[in-house]
Amino acid sequence: MSTLFKPFDLAGTLLANRVVMAPMTRARALEDIPDEHTLLYYAQRASAGLIISEGIPISREGCGYLFNPGLYTDEQARAWRRVTDAVHAKGGRMFAQLWHVGRLSHVSIQPGQAAPVSSVAVAAARSNAYAWMEPGKAGPVPASTPRALSVDEIRRITGDFVSAARRAMDAGFDGIELHGANGYLFEQFINGALNTREDAYGGSIANRQRFLLETLDALSAEIGREKVGVRLSPFGRLYDMQPYADEAETWVTLAAELDARHLAYVHLSDQLTIGAEAIPEGFASQFRQAFRGTLLAAGGFNRITAEAALASGELDLIAFGRPFIANPDLVERMQHGWPLAEGERATFYGVNGSVTRGYTDYPRYQSAASV
């Protein structure tokens, strides 16, 4: 059996294989609550060793995109319980990706139409939220100018993450992933070009990492570090994240801090496949030297490159994103060498006339002999 399809012990959670379904925003929950379509979508893909959910907002303030199911009400948690039960019934495991977009939001979806929040009061240039273009009409709109969070508000948001994590565990998730990647709130603090704060949450590398690490520590204290993962995008450029002088040192230092915390895993997101720059060559090995725990990555893998990364020891688990959209049985297709279906790009995000189109209507593979 190839390594990709061997079981893996994820800090006490046994995975059937090393294939991870990466988190993907699909914007299909019209009431911001998981529904029967959400349940079917994830249950269809439960042969993945681990499913990481789409980004789940921890609060209304944390939302930057309409139609994403949250985890800030009891009703949402009860609905997610139906999803996790369906995944578990098929032998799968599922982590909830907890999300706060920070400045990548719009006043039309903020409580009381307030400004979004961030490390500093600087808008993300050339960056859109998915909000109300006009009453009743959703679409891409330029992200609103945010206001800078106070220290007390930073600590309140850490508490919001802890509350969402507790709801996630009550809803039957096997753990949570803190979304620290792709230009969202935590990266808005980590990025030295953006974060010009002059308090304990800005300036030095340690100060810029403080919010993320304090939140991870609070989550670990609440639900156990073996139930906590984190996603990062080193050298990420999405949503107006600019380069800065001590960038490599920032990420290697963070790798060492995470290594000391013995989390369930660290998940690296290489943005090359979504139109941004790739992680610089050679950096992955630097990160791996500093972080010795379970490491997974997403970034355009196929079976061959996934097997190579596992064999080299660079990674322990491999995350696949877009291939899971059109191939609910992706694990079986890769295992048997069956061809992969291509997804319809126009239906990747949002509702296009039908909630099910491009979401739950992709079939499993059928060979000519079985038709």
TAURFEN-V437022 format. One record per backbone hydrogen bond with DSSP energy under -0.5 kcal/mol. CO is the residue of the C=O (numbers start at 1). NH is the residue of the N-H. If there is no record, write none. Layout:
BEGIN
((CO | NH) (CO | NH))
END
This chain:
BEGIN
((2 | 5) (3 | 6) (4 | 18) (8 | 10) (8 | 15) (9 | 11) (10 | 13) (12 | 14) (13 | 10) (15 | 8) (18 | 20) (18 | 318) (19 | 49) (19 | 50) (20 | 22) (20 | 320) (21 | 52) (26 | 350) (28 | 30) (29 | 32) (32 | 70) (35 | 39) (36 | 40) (37 | 41) (38 | 42) (39 | 43) (40 | 44) (41 | 45) (42 | 45) (43 | 46) (45 | 48) (50 | 21) (50 | 52) (51 | 53) (51 | 95) (54 | 97) (55 | 57) (56 | 99) (57 | 71) (60 | 63) (62 | 101) (64 | 130) (65 | 68) (67 | 29) (67 | 69) (73 | 77) (74 | 78) (75 | 79) (76 | 80) (77 | 81) (78 | 82) (79 | 83) (80 | 84) (81 | 85) (82 | 86) (83 | 87) (84 | 88) (85 | 89) (86 | 90) (87 | 90) (87 | 92) (88 | 91) (93 | 51) (94 | 174) (94 | 175) (95 | 53) (95 | 97) (96 | 98) (96 | 177) (97 | 56) (98 | 179) (99 | 58) (100 | 185) (101 | 104) (102 | 117) (103 | 105) (105 | 144) (106 | 109) (107 | 110) (110 | 113) (111 | 114) (116 | 147) (118 | 149) (120 | 122) (123 | 125) (124 | 127) (127 | 143) (129 | 131) (129 | 141) (130 | 66) (131 | 133) (131 | 139) (134 | 137) (136 | 138) (137 | 133) (137 | 134) (139 | 131) (141 | 129) (147 | 118) (150 | 154) (151 | 155) (152 | 156) (153 | 157) (154 | 158) (155 | 159) (156 | 160) (157 | 161) (158 | 162) (159 | 163) (160 | 164) (161 | 165) (162 | 166) (163 | 167) (164 | 168) (165 | 169) (166 | 170) (167 | 171) (168 | 173) (169 | 172) (175 | 96) (176 | 229) (177 | 98) (177 | 179) (178 | 180) (178 | 231) (181 | 184) (184 | 187) (184 | 188) (185 | 189) (186 | 189) (186 | 190) (187 | 191) (191 | 195) (194 | 196) (195 | 203) (199 | 202) (202 | 204) (204 | 208) (205 | 209) (206 | 210) (207 | 210) (207 | 211) (209 | 213) (210 | 214) (211 | 215) (212 | 216) (213 | 217) (214 | 218) (215 | 219) (216 | 220) (217 | 221) (218 | 222) (219 | 223) (219 | 224) (220 | 224) (224 | 227) (225 | 228) (225 | 264) (227 | 176) (228 | 264) (228 | 265) (229 | 178) (230 | 267) (231 | 180) (232 | 269) (233 | 236) (237 | 240) (237 | 241) (240 | 242) (244 | 247) (246 | 250) (247 | 251) (248 | 252) (249 | 253) (250 | 254) (251 | 255) (252 | 256) (253 | 257) (254 | 258) (255 | 259) (256 | 260) (257 | 261) (258 | 261) (258 | 262) (258 | 263) (259 | 262) (265 | 230) (266 | 268) (266 | 296) (267 | 232) (268 | 270) (268 | 298) (269 | 271) (270 | 273) (271 | 274) (271 | 276) (272 | 275) (280 | 283) (282 | 286) (283 | 287) (284 | 288) (285 | 289) (286 | 290) (287 | 291) (290 | 292) (294 | 266) (295 | 316) (295 | 317) (296 | 268) (297 | 319) (298 | 270) (302 | 306) (303 | 307) (304 | 308) (305 | 309) (306 | 310) (307 | 311) (308 | 312) (309 | 313) (309 | 314) (309 | 315) (310 | 313) (317 | 297) (318 | 20) (319 | 299) (320 | 22) (321 | 324) (321 | 325) (322 | 325) (322 | 326) (323 | 327) (327 | 330) (329 | 333) (330 | 334) (331 | 335) (332 | 336) (333 | 337) (333 | 338) (343 | 345) (344 | 347) (345 | 348) (350 | 352) (354 | 352) (356 | 359) (356 | 360) (356 | 361) (367 | 370) (367 | 371) (368 | 371))
END
